[in-house]
């Protein structure tokens, strides 16, 4: 894989900014092919779509599968600004994503090494290579800004939950 993880993460961060502006938790994701070309991009939309599964990673995987005309994303890379949750890691495993790169760890819900590690679970039939900490400071800063605004310590985005973010 010929990949520029910083370019891909920059694109994921642009998606996360869209989520922020829409009042959604600011997570962005892109799926790239083995040559590093972006197949799809998405941002969190569970509030606006009234869909608890509308996480950035799942939306990006769905779009990439439609583009490839296959429910498998063999040799593809998923880039997410925040460590994926159980649902998103499960989706990446079922889609046969080869590699995941993410920015900031999620100690309360991450499933790629923080709270859980589905990427190395021998009971599953697929393993995903993990690269963590790509543009970590930028990814974490956007989440902090969002949740500080939610708590009244900054510009307030629209509706939604108020979970804590360290």
Secondary structure, DSSP 8 states (H G I E B T S, - for coil): ----HHHHHHHHHHHHHHHHHTTS---EEEEE-TTS-EEEEEE--TTTTT-TT--HHHHHHHHHHHHHTSS--TT-EEEEEE---HHHHHHHHHTT--EEEEEE--TTT-TBTTS-BGGG-TTSS---EEEE-TTHHHHHHHHHHHHHHHTTSS---SS-------
